[in-house]
Amino acid sequence: MGARVVRRMIVTLAGLACLLAAAPAAEAADPAPAPEAAGRSPASSGRAPAGPDAGGPAAGGPAAGGPAAGRGPGTYTNPVSGSFSDTFADPAIVRGEDGWWYAFGTSDPLREGEGTRHHLPFSRSRNLVDWSYVGDAFTERTLPAWADTAAGASLWAPDIRRVDGEYRLYYVVTQTTVTPEPGDNAIGMATAPTPAGPWTDSGAPVVGPRRGAGASGDFKWTFDPAHAVDTDGTEYLVYGSYYGGIFITRLDPTGRKAVGEPTMIAIDNKFEGGYLVRRGGYWYLFASSADCCAGPTTGYSVYAGRSRAITGPYLDREKVPLVTSRAGGTIVIAPNGNRWVGTGHNAVVTDPAGQDWLVYHAIDRADPYLDEPFGINERPMLIDRLDWIDGWPTVRGGAWASEDPQRAPGRTGPVKVAPTPRPGPVDRRRSDEFDGTGLGSGWSWVRGPQGEVTGGALRWPTQAAELNREDNTASVLLREVPEGDWTAETRLRIDLGTDSVRNYQQAGLIAYAGDDLYTKLVHAAIWNTRQTEFGKEMPYEGRIAYGGTIVGPPAEETWLRLIHRVDRRNGEHELRAATSRDGRRWVFGGVWTLPADADLRVGLISLGGAGATAEFDYFRLHRR
């Protein structure tokens, strides 16, 4: 299963800051006020010590960029970092006192063919869409003294804030001298008088390496720092990733040291990239989930929960906590079927007109790698309008990432809410209620038959077999689909339990064009979590690529839908996932595409390891 989180995975891709869909659209906009300031001293446009000279980039860096060509006045087109870089992952933004916006990214080469990494590169913009490269926060010579450069230490996932008159830059140090062991990652911090530096490391970790339960070299992932200040002025730092979970800890008044006991606010093996925003009396936790870097099948997406208290507990729109085995998370942005996949690791900024914007990275599915295939994933910086609908954040009213010209920051306009997909009438000839003593007509098997129809359900034990990359040993139950648009639905019970490790038993729906070309929507056991994973497998550059995105939380009974549409522009098959815990309220997730010439069938799967039994109450095919 492609979204498996391997606890002791060794990361070899330079600058890879993470390893490894929208709630149902609402009808009215939320009247709550704009996000409250996260720092004690919010940035202003007043005069301050001068930033970099306006004449261009630092010597030797990528060329500065001007306004993007081919767009109309008052508009922009993603990616906004294209003027100075091909990749600019894990973006963080602050507005300097000089009136410029500054964006920092994770350590990578910036251009294809460059080959040399930039240590926390940063750029600047007057308007959030026209960016120019300025420099790097660190060089090979000025890396923190406690970074183990002999072991190839890198700096990842920056977060920048202005607090008490100074700029603070938090970052991951991937290898340290704190221990002699590999993988002892930690959070560092540097300060500067301006966002352009010079940056001075504090001299020691803010959050040090955290040991896992294993032997030497087993450290929890102390990644993805994000700073916030509570309403009483207390400073906090959010950090963590899949191996260990997301935590929040109090900081000392200097912001240089964690104090007290940290609190888990999002479960391990599902979330990373935490980021806090205060709005309307709530703290909102934004967090990313799924595989950040699976090339053209990257399903990375952003989710949210909210809490009255900064330390949680955080619950999603359906009031499901983010720390339980069947963890919640209201979708903020997920792949939508256009050029962009892997839409994750966000920051939030507010423009001078009061409009919020999600800043994030994504992957062009037609150009997913920086240089050769299967190397560094190319993740440029994107920006899109962040709307608040019925108290919950979603990008562009639920339409998510943009690929065409958009209204630029600083200009207000109405919120257009994306429509909620609604299935048409049931096609009885292509459906099966499983009420008899066997399967109805129209079904066919790939490989041998499995399970039995009994008691008004198809009971199908999970197979000790797979449908993953080269391991194509599982049986698949399929039927033909009509031309055009349709929706497949089932109600599933599967005895996966909670909390325990049951890797990787799963069952659900599949849209199948071959063993190496399909999408599947399954209730799955992934380490201690239970998730609804919407995965895609496809051939790519001589290999088989797999990745997944996550939809809504599962339950004892989980309703699943695959919504098929034909893209009228290019004929591609677009498949969108939806899940429900009660069959009435649906969470509509991400979109995967399959080629226009794919010969699709749709059906059911139950696989990933013996030990559980899937019970499908019915299979219904809706026209439209």
C-alpha positions in Angstrom: 0.0 0.0 0.0 1.7 3.1 -1.2 0.8 5.4 1.7 2.4 3.2 4.3 4.3 5.2 6.8 7.6 3.4 7.5 8.7 4.4 11.0 12.4 4.2 10.4 12.5 5.3 6.8 15.9 6.7 5.9 15.4 9.9 3.9 17.9 10.2 1.1 16.4 12.9 -1.1 18.1 16.3 -0.5 15.8 18.8 1.1 12.8 16.4 1.4 11.1 17.9 4.5 8.2 15.3 4.5 7.8 11.7 3.6 5.1 10.5 2.9 -9.8 15.3 0.7 -13.0 19.5 1.1 -15.8 19.1 3.5 -19.2 19.2 1.8 -19.6 22.7 0.4 -21.8 25.0 2.5 -24.2 27.6 1.3 -23.2 30.7 3.2 -20.0 32.5 4.0 -18.8 32.6 7.6 -19.2 36.1 9.1 -16.4 35.7 11.6 -13.6 38.3 11.7 -10.2 38.0 10.0 -7.5 35.8 11.6 -6.0 37.3 14.7 -2.3 38.1 14.9 -0.2 35.1 15.8 2.7 37.2 17.1 2.9 39.9 19.8 4.1 42.5 17.3 2.3 42.1 13.9 4.2 43.1 10.9 3.4 46.5 9.5 4.2 48.5 6.4 6.1 51.2 8.5 9.7 52.1 8.0 12.4 49.9 9.5 16.0 48.9 8.9 16.4 48.5 5.2 16.0 45.1 3.6 17.9 44.0 0.5 18.5 46.5 -2.2 15.7 46.6 -4.7 18.1 46.1 -7.6 17.8 42.3 -7.8 19.0 39.0 -6.3 22.1 38.2 -4.4 25.2 37.6 -6.4 25.3 34.2 -8.0 21.7 33.3 -7.3 18.9 32.6 -9.8 17.7 35.5 -11.8 15.1 37.8 -10.4 11.6 37.6 -11.9 9.1 40.3 -12.8 5.4 40.1 -13.4 4.4 36.8 -15.1 3.9 37.1 -18.8 0.6 36.4 -20.5 -1.7 37.4 -17.6 -4.2 40.3 -17.5 -3.9 43.3 -15.1 -4.9 42.5 -11.6 -4.4 38.8 -12.0 -1.8 36.1 -11.3 -1.2 32.5 -12.4 0.4 29.7 -10.4 3.1 28.8 -9.6 4.1 32.2 -8.2 7.6 31.1 -7.5 8.3 30.3 -11.2 10.1 33.5 -11.8 13.1 32.5 -9.7 12.8 28.7 -9.0 11.5 25.4 -10.3 11.0 24.1 -6.7 10.4 26.0 -3.5 8.9 23.5 -1.0 7.4 24.1 2.4 6.9 27.8 2.0 6.7 30.2 5.0 5.9 33.9 4.6 6.2 37.1 6.7 5.6 40.7 5.9 8.6 42.8 6.8 8.5 46.3 8.3 9.9 47.5 5.0 6.6 46.6 3.3 7.9 43.6 1.4 6.6 40.1 1.7 9.4 37.5 2.3 9.0 33.8 1.5 11.4 31.1 2.8 11.6 27.6 1.4 13.2 24.2 2.3 16.8 23.5 1.3 17.0 22.3 -2.3 18.5 23.3 -5.6 16.2 26.0 -7.0 16.5 25.2 -10.7 16.7 22.1 -12.8 20.3 21.2 -13.5 21.6 23.4 -10.8 22.7 20.5 -8.5 23.7 22.6 -5.5 21.2 23.1 -2.6 20.3 26.4 -1.2 20.1 26.5 2.6 16.6 27.9 3.3 16.4 30.1 0.2 14.2 33.2 0.4 12.6 35.6 -2.0 10.5 38.8 -1.7 7.5 40.4 -3.3 5.5 43.6 -3.0 2.2 42.0 -3.9 2.4 38.2 -3.0 2.5 37.1 -6.6 5.6 38.6 -8.3 8.6 37.2 -6.5 12.4 37.7 -6.8 15.1 35.6 -5.3 17.1 37.4 -2.6 19.5 34.9 -1.0 19.9 32.0 1.4 19.5 32.2 5.1 22.6 30.0 5.6 25.5 28.8 3.5 27.6 25.6 3.8 30.0 27.8 5.9 27.5 29.3 8.2 25.3 26.3 9.0 24.5 26.0 12.8 27.5 24.7 14.7 25.5 21.8 16.1 24.4 20.6 12.6 26.3 17.5 11.7 27.7 18.6 8.4 29.9 15.5 8.1 26.7 13.4 8.1 25.1 15.7 5.4 22.9 17.7 7.7 20.3 19.9 5.9 17.8 22.5 7.0 14.1 21.9 6.2 10.6 23.3 6.6 11.2 26.9 7.8 8.8 29.1 9.7 9.3 32.8 10.1 7.7 35.2 12.5 8.3 38.7 13.9 8.1 38.7 17.7 9.1 41.5 20.1 11.0 43.5 17.4 13.1 40.6 16.0 12.6 38.1 13.2 12.7 34.5 14.2 13.3 31.7 11.8 12.6 28.1 13.0 13.8 25.1 11.0 14.5 21.4 11.1 18.1 20.3 11.4 18.2 16.8 9.9 21.4 15.5 11.6 22.9 17.0 14.8 25.9 16.6 17.0 23.7 16.2 20.0 24.1 12.4 19.7 26.6 10.3 17.7 23.7 8.5 16.1 22.2 9.0 12.6 18.7 10.6 12.2 18.8 12.6 15.4 16.7 15.5 13.9 15.8 18.5 15.9 14.3 22.0 15.7 16.6 25.0 15.5 16.1 28.8 15.6 17.9 31.9 14.3 17.2 35.6 14.7 17.8 38.6 12.5 17.0 42.3 12.5 15.3 42.0 9.1 13.8 39.1 7.1 16.8 39.4 4.8 19.2 38.7 7.6 21.9 38.3 8.6 20.7 35.2 10.5 22.3 34.1 13.7 21.6 30.6 15.0 20.7 30.4 18.7 23.4 27.9 19.3 21.4 24.9 20.4 18.2 23.0 19.6 14.8 24.5 20.6 13.4 21.0 20.6 16.1 18.4 20.8 16.2 14.9 19.3 13.4 12.6 20.6 14.1 8.9 20.9 11.8 6.3 19.6 11.2 2.9 21.0 13.8 1.2 18.9 17.6 0.8 19.0 20.3 3.2 18.2 19.4 5.7 15.5 15.7 5.4 16.1 14.4 9.0 16.6 10.9 10.4 16.3 10.5 12.9 13.5 11.0 16.3 15.0 10.0 18.2 11.9 7.9 21.1 10.6 8.1 23.8 13.3 5.4 26.6 13.5 5.3 29.4 16.0 2.2 30.9 17.6 1.4 33.3 20.5 -1.7 32.7 22.6 -4.0 35.5 23.6 -2.2 35.9 27.0 1.1 36.4 25.2 2.5 32.9 25.9 4.6 31.6 23.0 4.2 28.1 21.6 5.8 25.9 19.0 4.0 23.2 17.0 6.2 20.5 15.6 6.2 16.8 14.6 5.4 14.4 11.8 4.2 10.9 10.9 6.6 9.1 13.2 5.6 10.5 16.6 2.7 12.8 15.7 2.2 16.6 16.0 2.8 18.2 19.3 2.6 21.7 20.8 5.0 23.0 23.5 5.4 26.2 25.4 8.4 28.3 24.7 10.5 30.4 27.1 10.2 34.2 26.6 13.1 34.2 24.2 11.6 31.6 21.9 14.8 29.7 22.1 13.8 26.8 24.3 10.9 24.5 24.8 9.6 24.4 28.4 7.1 22.2 30.2 5.4 19.0 28.9 4.4 19.0 25.2 0.8 18.0 24.2 -0.1 15.8 21.2 -2.6 17.7 19.0 -2.7 15.4 16.0 -2.1 11.6 15.8 1.0 10.0 14.5 1.0 8.1 11.2 -1.4 10.6 9.6 -0.4 14.2 10.0 2.6 16.5 9.7 3.3 20.2 8.8 1.2 21.7 11.6 0.3 25.5 11.4 -1.9 27.5 13.7 -4.3 30.4 12.8 -6.6 32.2 15.3 -10.0 33.3 14.0 -13.4 34.0 15.5 -12.4 32.8 19.0 -11.0 29.5 17.7 -7.5 28.2 17.1 -7.4 26.4 13.8 -4.8 23.7 13.3 -3.8 23.2 9.6 -1.9 19.9 9.0 -0.9 18.0 5.9 -1.4 14.3 5.3 -0.4 11.5 2.9 2.7 11.1 0.8 4.3 14.4 0.0 6.6 13.1 -2.6 5.3 10.4 -4.9 5.9 12.2 -8.2 2.8 12.2 -10.4 0.7 10.3 -7.9 1.4 12.6 -4.9 -1.8 12.9 -2.9 -0.5 15.3 -0.2 -3.3 17.5 1.1 -4.2 20.0 3.9 -6.7 19.3 6.7 -8.0 21.4 9.6 -9.4 21.0 13.1 -10.3 23.7 15.6 -10.2 24.3 19.3 -11.1 27.1 21.8 -7.7 26.4 23.5 -4.4 26.6 21.7 -3.3 23.3 23.2 -6.5 21.5 22.0 -8.3 19.2 21.7 -8.7 19.9 18.0 -11.9 18.6 16.3 -12.9 18.6 12.7 -16.2 19.8 11.2 -17.9 16.5 12.1 -16.6 16.9 15.7 -14.1 14.0 15.2 -10.8 14.6 17.2 -7.5 14.7 15.3 -5.9 12.5 18.0 -8.0 9.3 17.7 -7.3 6.2 15.7 -10.1 7.1 13.2 -8.8 10.6 13.2 -10.7 13.5 11.8 -9.6 16.4 9.6 -11.7 18.8 7.5 -10.2 19.1 4.1 -8.8 22.5 3.2 -7.3 21.6 -0.2 -6.7 18.4 -2.1 -5.8 17.5 -5.7 -8.8 18.6 -7.9 -8.0 17.0 -11.3 -6.1 19.8 -12.9 -2.3 20.0 -13.4 -1.6 20.2 -9.7 -1.2 17.3 -7.2 0.5 17.2 -3.8 -1.2 20.4 -2.6 0.2 20.7 0.9 2.5 22.1 3.6 0.9 25.5 4.0 1.2 28.9 5.6 -1.6 31.5 5.8 -1.2 35.2 5.1 -3.7 38.1 5.0 -3.5 40.7 2.3 -4.0 44.5 2.8 -7.7 44.1 1.8 -8.3 41.6 4.6 -8.5 38.5 2.4 -6.7 35.4 3.6 -4.5 33.3 1.3 -3.2 29.8 1.5 0.5 29.6 0.6 1.6 26.0 -0.2 3.6 23.8 -2.5 2.3 21.5 -5.2 3.6 19.2 -8.0 2.9 19.5 -11.7 1.8 16.0 -12.6 3.3 16.5 -16.1 6.7 17.6 -14.6 7.0 16.0 -11.2 10.7 15.8 -10.7 13.4 18.4 -10.5 16.0 16.6 -12.7 15.9 12.9 -13.5 12.8 10.9 -12.6 12.6 9.6 -9.0 15.0 12.2 -7.6 13.9 15.4 -5.9 10.2 16.1 -6.3 9.7 19.5 -8.0 7.4 21.4 -5.6 7.0 25.1 -6.6 5.1 27.6 -4.4 1.5 28.4 -5.1 -1.0 30.8 -3.6 -4.8 30.7 -3.6 -7.6 32.5 -1.9 -8.6 31.0 1.5 -12.3 31.3 2.2 -14.1 30.6 5.5 -17.4 28.9 4.9 -19.6 28.2 7.9 -16.6 28.6 10.2 -14.3 26.3 8.2 -11.4 27.1 5.8 -11.4 25.9 2.2 -9.4 27.1 -0.8 -11.4 29.0 -3.5 -14.8 28.0 -2.1 -13.9 24.3 -2.4 -12.6 24.5 -6.0 -9.0 24.2 -4.6 -5.8 24.8 -6.5 -5.9 27.1 -9.5 -4.1 26.7 -12.8 -5.6 29.6 -14.7 -5.5 33.4 -14.1 -7.0 34.4 -10.7 -7.9 37.8 -9.1 -4.7 39.0 -7.4 -4.3 39.8 -3.7 -5.5 43.2 -2.6 -8.8 43.0 -4.5 -12.0 41.8 -2.9 -14.8 39.9 -4.6 -17.6 37.5 -3.9 -17.0 33.9 -2.8 -18.2 31.3 -5.3 -18.9 28.1 -3.5 -18.1 24.9 -5.4 -21.2 22.8 -6.1 -21.8 19.6 -4.1 -21.8 16.5 -6.3 -25.2 14.7 -6.2 -25.7 11.2 -7.7 -28.4 10.5 -10.2 -30.9 7.6 -10.2 -29.7 4.1 -9.5 -29.0 1.9 -12.5 -30.6 -1.3 -11.2 -29.1 -3.4 -14.0 -25.6 -2.5 -12.9 -26.2 -2.7 -9.2 -26.4 -5.5 -6.7 -28.1 -5.5 -3.2 -26.5 -8.8 -2.3 -29.9 -10.1 -1.2 -29.7 -13.6 -2.8 -27.5 -16.6 -2.4 -24.9 -15.5 -4.9 -23.6 -12.5 -6.9 -26.1 -11.0 -9.4 -25.4 -10.9 -13.1 -22.8 -8.8 -14.7 -19.9 -9.4 -12.3 -16.5 -10.8 -13.4 -13.4 -11.7 -11.5 -9.7 -10.8 -12.1 -8.1 -13.9 -10.6 -10.1 -16.4 -8.5 -13.5 -15.7 -6.9 -13.5 -14.8 -3.2 -16.0 -14.5 -0.4 -19.7 -15.4 -0.3 -23.1 -13.6 -0.4 -24.9 -14.4 2.8 -27.3 -12.6 5.2 -27.9 -9.7 2.8 -24.2 -8.8 2.3 -21.1 -9.9 0.4 -18.7 -11.2 3.1 -15.2 -11.2 1.8 -12.2 -11.9 4.1 -9.2 -9.7 3.4 -6.8 -11.5 1.2 -3.1 -12.2 2.0 -2.5 -10.7 -1.4 -1.8 -7.2 -2.9 -2.5 -5.0 -5.9 0.5 -2.8 -5.4 3.2 -2.1 -7.9 4.8 -5.5 -8.9 2.7 -7.5 -6.4 -0.5 -8.1 -8.4 -1.8 -11.2 -6.6 -5.2 -10.1 -5.2 -8.6 -11.0 -6.7 -10.7 -8.1 -7.9 -14.5 -8.1 -8.4 -15.6 -5.9 -11.4 -18.4 -4.9 -13.6 -18.9 -2.8 -16.7 -19.7 1.0 -16.5 -21.9 3.1 -18.8 -20.5 5.8 -21.0 -20.2 9.2 -19.5 -20.7 10.2 -15.9 -21.6 7.8 -13.0 -21.3 7.3 -9.3 -20.4 4.0 -7.6 -21.4 3.5 -3.9 -21.2 0.9 -1.2 -21.7 0.6 2.5 -18.9 -1.2 4.2 -18.3 -2.8 7.5 -14.8 -4.2 8.2 -13.5 -5.4 11.6 -10.2 -3.5 11.7 -10.7 -2.3 15.2 -8.8 0.8 16.3 -5.3 1.7 17.7 -3.6 -1.6 17.1 -1.2 -2.2 14.2 -3.1 -4.2 11.4 -1.0 -3.3 8.4 -2.4 -3.1 5.7 -5.8 -4.7 5.7 -8.3 -2.8 3.6 -11.4 -3.0 1.6 -13.6 -0.7 -0.6 -14.2 0.5 -4.2 -11.9 0.4 -7.2 -12.0 1.9 -10.7 -9.8 -0.5 -12.6 -8.2 -0.2 -16.0 -5.5 -2.9 -15.3 -3.4 -4.1 -12.4 -1.1 -1.1 -12.8 -3.7 1.5 -13.7 -6.5 2.1 -11.2 -7.8 4.3 -8.4 -9.2 2.7 -5.2 -11.1 4.1 -2.2 -10.6 1.9 0.9 -11.1 1.8 4.6 -7.6 0.8 5.6 -5.4 0.1 8.6 -2.2 2.1 8.5 -0.2 1.5 11.6 -2.3 2.6 14.6 -4.7 4.6 12.5 -7.7 3.8 10.4 -8.1 6.0 7.4 -10.1 6.2 4.1 -7.3 6.3 1.6 -8.0 7.3 -2.0 -5.1 5.9 -4.0 -3.9 5.9 -7.6 -1.4 3.6 -9.4 0.0 4.2 -12.8 3.0 3.4 -15.0 5.6 6.2 -15.0 9.0 6.3 -16.7 9.5 2.5 -16.6 8.3 2.1 -13.1 5.0 1.8 -11.3 4.0 4.9 -9.3 1.6 4.8 -6.4 0.3 7.5 -4.1 -2.8 8.3 -2.1 -4.8 11.1 -0.5 -7.1 10.9 2.5 -10.8 11.6 2.7 -13.1 11.6 5.8 -12.7 9.5 8.9 -14.1 6.0 8.8 -16.5 4.5 11.3 -18.0 1.1 12.3 -19.9 1.4 9.1 -18.5 3.6 6.3 -20.2 4.7 3.1 -17.9 5.1 0.1 -18.4 6.8 -3.3 -16.4 7.0 -6.4 -17.7 9.9 -8.6 -16.8 9.6 -12.2 -16.8 12.5 -14.6 -15.3 12.9 -18.1 -13.2 16.0 -18.6 -14.8 17.8 -21.5 -11.5 19.4 -22.5 -9.3 16.4 -22.9 -11.5 13.3 -22.3 -9.7 12.2 -19.2 -11.5 10.2 -16.6 -11.8 12.2 -13.4 -12.6 10.2 -10.3 -13.5 11.9 -7.0 -13.8 10.2 -3.7 -16.4 10.8 -1.0 -17.0 9.2 2.4 -19.7 9.2 5.0 -20.1 8.0 8.6 -23.9 7.9 8.4 -24.9 7.8 4.7 -26.3 11.3 4.9 -23.4 13.8 5.5 -20.6 13.3 3.0 -17.0 14.5 2.9 -16.0 15.1 -0.7 -12.3 14.5 -1.2 -9.6 14.7 -3.9 -9.7 13.8 -7.6 -7.5 11.4 -9.5 -7.4 11.2 -13.3 -7.0 8.3 -15.6 -6.2 8.5 -19.3 -9.0 9.2 -21.8 -8.3 5.8 -23.5 -8.4 3.8 -20.3 -11.0 1.0 -20.5 -12.6 1.4 -17.0 -14.5 -1.1 -15.0 -15.6 -0.6 -11.4 -16.0 -2.9 -8.5 -14.8 -4.1 -5.1 -11.6 -5.2 -3.4 -10.7 -6.8 0.0 -7.0 -7.3 0.4 -3.7 -6.2 2.1 -3.3 -9.1 4.6 -5.4 -11.8 6.1 -7.2 -11.3 9.4 -10.3 -9.1 8.8 -13.6 -9.6 6.9 -15.2 -6.9 4.7 -19.0 -6.9 4.6 -20.4 -5.0 1.6 -24.2 -4.3 2.1 -24.7 -3.4 -1.5 -23.1 -2.0 -4.6 -25.0 0.7 -6.4 -24.2 2.3 -9.7 -25.8 5.7 -10.2 -26.2 7.3 -13.6 -24.5 10.7 -13.1 
